[in-house]
């Protein structure tokens, strides 16, 4: 008896959308972030960080996050310490961020609401 299991699925295209929300620019990413697609994320980050003090990258709809994506996020955070990442509640992205210890370089929240909250607190104290 032979059993076949398909564990590999074709990579999905990466889409990055930039929107303004409560005084913050939010980059919503959908798809896979790997060596083949990371350029789209990098270009969106450059654009967003040039136009706003506060940028959040929402990875909650990302299916795969590779080392290339983590590197781009960490390099951007070195230049712009206010950069915040939303990992989502799914296991895959959170696990990648944990095992690479990306939290040493990135501010990470599970939800977009939690990531936006610090911005609200800063606005109310200024």
N, C-alpha and C positions, 0 to 999 in steps of 0.2 A: 504494500500500500504506500502510495506516495502522496504527501500533502504539500501543497504549495501555498505559500503566504507571501503576499505582496506588502512589503514594508517601505518601498520607495515610491514616491509620487513625484511627478514632474514639478520642477520649481514654478512658482507663480510670479508673475511680473510684479515689480514694486511700483506702487503709486504713492506719491507724496503730495498732500494737499496742505496749503498754508492758509489758516484763517485767524482772524482776530477774535479774541474772547476775553472779556473782562479785563482789558488792558494788557493782555498777554498774547503773543503770537504762538499758535499751536500748529505743529507739524503733525498731521495725521498720516501714519504710514500703514499701508495695506499690502500684504504679500510677503515675499522672502527678501531678506537683506543678506546678501552674500557678495563674494568678489565680483560677480557679474553685474550686480545691481546697485552696489554701494555708491556709485558715482551720483545717482539721482538723489540719494540722501545727502551726500556731501554738498552738492550744488544747492539744494534747498536750505541746508543749514547755513551756508555762506550768505545766501540772500536774506534769510530771516534774521540772522545775528547782526547783519549790517543795518537792519531797519528797526531793531527793537532791543531794549535792555533785557527783557524777560522773554525767554523762549522755552517752550515745553515740547518735547518730542514724544508723541503718543505711540507706543509700540504695541498697544493692546490688541491690534488686529494683525500683527505680524505672526506668520506661521513658523518662520525659521530666522534666527539671528546668528550669523556667523561671525568669526573673528574680525573680518574686515569691517563689519558694521560696528562692532564694539570699539575697534580702534578709532574710527571716524568720530564716534560719540565722545570718547575720552580725549582725543586731540582738541575737539571743539570745546569741551569743558575746561581744558587747560587755558584756553584763550578767553573763554567767557564762563567764569565760575557760576554764574546764575543759571546756566543751562540745567534744565530738569528733564528727567525721563520718566515716562509712565510705562511700567512693565506689564500692566494688566494682571489679571488673576490667574491666567493660564500657566501651566507648568513650564513650557518650553523656553520662553524668553526669560522668565524669572530665573530659571536654572542656569541658563547661559551667563546671565549677569552675576549670579552668585559664584559659580565655579571659577570665573575669571577674576573675581574680586573687583569688578568694575565699580562697586559702591565706594571704593577708596577715591575714585575720581569723579563719580557722578552722584548727583542727588536723585534718588529713585523713589517713586511713589507707586502704589498699586493702582490707583484710580486717578482720573483726570481731575475730579473734584478735590482730591487731597493735594494734588500738585498745584492747583490754582489757589487753594486756601492760603498758603504763605504770601502770595501776591496781595490778597485781600488784606491780610494782617499788616503788611508793610505800608499799604496805601492808607490804612486807618491810623497809623502812628506817625505819618508825615504831615 
